[in-house]
Amino acid sequence: MTPTVQTLLQTFETLPPDDQWTLIATLLQRTLHLDFPPLTDDELTHTADDLFCLFDTEEHE
C-alpha cells in the first residue's frame, strides 16, 4: 500500500460516520464503469484471510 493510500485511509477513519458512508457510496459509483480485471484466487484468498483476521481481532476486544 502506498503512503498516499495510507493517508487517505487514515483521513477516512477520522470522518464522521455519515461522511464515511457518503464517501464510500461516491467511490463505488465512480468505480462501476472502470474496467478492472477479475480478482485471482490468490487475491480473493488473501482478502478473505485479512477479513477473518480483522473479525477475530474485533471479536476479542
Stockholm file with secondary structure:
# STOCKHOLM 1.0

chainA/1-61         MTPTVQTLLQTFETLPPDDQWTLIATLLQRTLHLDFPPLTDDELTHTADDLFCLFDTEEHE
#=GR chainA/1-61 SS CCHHHHHHHHHHHHSCHHHHHHHHHHHHHHHTTSCCCCCCHHHHHHHHHHHHHHHHHHHTC
#=GC SS_cons        CCHHHHHHHHHHHHSCHHHHHHHHHHHHHHHTTSCCCCCCHHHHHHHHHHHHHHHHHHHTC
//
